[in-house]
Amino acid sequence: MKKYLSTIHQRSTAHKKRFALAVSGSITLIIFGLWSLIVFGDNSPKVVQTSDNSVVISNQTDNSNAVPTISPFDGIKDGVANVFSAIKNQVEQLTHTAGSINIQNKYNEARDQALSN
């Protein structure tokens, strides 16, 4: 490996780019693997909020008075769901409002005003 690294500057540009991609991909994969083990590992201590609003770090999964914490992905999912429900409510309100307007009466009023001048 030491000899390969000392002679890599003599190789083609395409080979250097492939090597750089492989090294950066490997490092990224290692970092992602460590992050996922830390965040999603089952043996890690859990931070839970009890019913009296105190925060407890516990290795026990059966905590009867603990309120489950929300993961970042659940928060994102809930946020996206809230955005879509808000958009749906606005569209329904707009449809209801547009349906209640009598377009023919508005047209007749505008026509009468335009013709009377």
C-alpha positions as CSV (number, residue, x, y, z in Angstrom):
1,M,0.0,0.0,0.0
2,K,2.9,2.3,0.8
3,K,4.4,1.8,-2.7
4,Y,1.0,2.3,-4.3
5,L,0.5,5.6,-2.5
6,S,4.0,6.8,-3.4
7,T,3.4,6.0,-7.2
8,I,-0.3,7.2,-7.4
9,H,0.8,10.6,-8.8
10,Q,2.2,8.8,-11.9
11,R,-1.2,7.2,-12.7
12,S,-3.8,8.5,-15.1
13,T,-6.3,11.2,-14.0
14,A,-9.2,8.8,-14.3
15,H,-7.5,6.3,-12.0
16,K,-6.8,9.0,-9.4
17,K,-10.5,10.1,-9.5
18,R,-11.7,6.5,-9.0
19,F,-9.3,6.1,-6.1
20,A,-10.5,9.4,-4.5
21,L,-14.1,8.3,-5.0
22,A,-13.4,4.9,-3.4
23,V,-11.6,6.5,-0.4
24,S,-14.2,9.2,0.2
25,G,-17.0,6.7,-0.2
26,S,-15.4,4.3,2.3
27,I,-14.9,7.1,4.9
28,T,-18.5,8.2,4.4
29,L,-19.8,4.7,4.8
30,I,-17.8,4.3,8.1
31,I,-19.1,7.5,9.5
32,F,-22.7,6.7,8.5
33,G,-22.3,3.2,10.1
34,L,-21.0,4.6,13.3
35,W,-23.7,7.3,13.4
36,S,-26.5,4.7,12.8
37,L,-25.1,2.4,15.5
38,I,-25.1,5.3,18.0
39,V,-28.5,6.6,17.1
40,F,-30.4,3.4,16.5
41,G,-28.5,0.9,18.6
42,D,-30.7,-1.1,21.0
43,N,-28.1,-1.3,23.8
44,S,-27.6,2.4,24.1
45,P,-29.1,4.3,27.1
46,K,-32.4,5.8,26.4
47,V,-33.4,9.4,27.4
48,V,-37.0,9.3,28.5
49,Q,-39.3,12.0,29.9
50,T,-41.3,10.8,32.9
51,S,-44.8,11.9,33.7
52,D,-43.6,14.5,36.2
53,N,-41.6,16.2,33.3
54,S,-38.2,15.0,34.6
55,V,-35.7,13.6,32.2
56,V,-34.2,10.2,33.0
57,I,-31.4,8.2,31.3
58,S,-32.3,4.6,31.5
59,N,-31.2,1.2,30.0
60,Q,-34.6,-0.3,30.8
61,T,-37.1,-0.5,28.1
62,D,-40.0,-1.2,30.4
63,N,-40.5,2.1,32.2
64,S,-44.1,2.4,33.2
65,N,-44.2,6.1,33.9
66,A,-42.1,7.2,30.9
67,V,-43.3,9.1,28.0
68,P,-41.7,7.8,24.7
69,T,-39.4,10.3,23.0
70,I,-39.9,11.1,19.3
71,S,-37.1,10.2,16.9
72,P,-35.9,12.9,14.4
73,F,-37.5,10.9,11.6
74,D,-40.9,10.8,13.4
75,G,-40.7,14.5,13.8
76,I,-40.0,15.0,10.1
77,K,-42.8,12.6,9.2
78,D,-45.2,14.4,11.5
79,G,-44.2,17.8,10.1
80,V,-44.7,16.7,6.5
81,A,-48.1,15.3,7.4
82,N,-49.1,18.5,9.1
83,V,-48.1,20.5,6.0
84,F,-50.1,18.3,3.7
85,S,-53.2,18.5,6.1
86,A,-52.9,22.3,6.2
87,I,-52.7,22.5,2.4
88,K,-55.7,20.2,2.2
89,N,-57.7,22.3,4.6
90,Q,-56.9,25.5,2.7
91,V,-58.0,23.9,-0.6
92,E,-61.2,22.7,1.0
93,Q,-61.9,26.2,2.4
94,L,-61.1,27.8,-1.0
95,T,-63.4,25.3,-2.7
96,H,-66.2,26.0,-0.2
97,T,-65.7,29.8,-0.6
98,A,-65.6,29.7,-4.4
99,G,-68.8,27.5,-4.4
100,S,-70.7,30.0,-2.3
101,I,-70.1,33.0,-4.6
102,N,-72.9,33.5,-7.1
103,I,-71.0,34.3,-10.2
104,Q,-74.0,35.2,-12.3
105,N,-75.1,37.9,-9.8
106,K,-71.6,39.4,-9.8
107,Y,-71.5,39.4,-13.6
108,N,-74.9,41.1,-13.8
109,E,-73.8,43.8,-11.3
110,A,-70.6,44.5,-13.2
111,R,-72.5,44.6,-16.6
112,D,-75.2,47.0,-15.2
113,Q,-72.5,49.3,-13.8
114,A,-70.6,49.3,-17.1
115,L,-73.7,49.9,-19.3
116,S,-75.1,52.7,-17.1
117,N,-72.0,54.8,-17.6
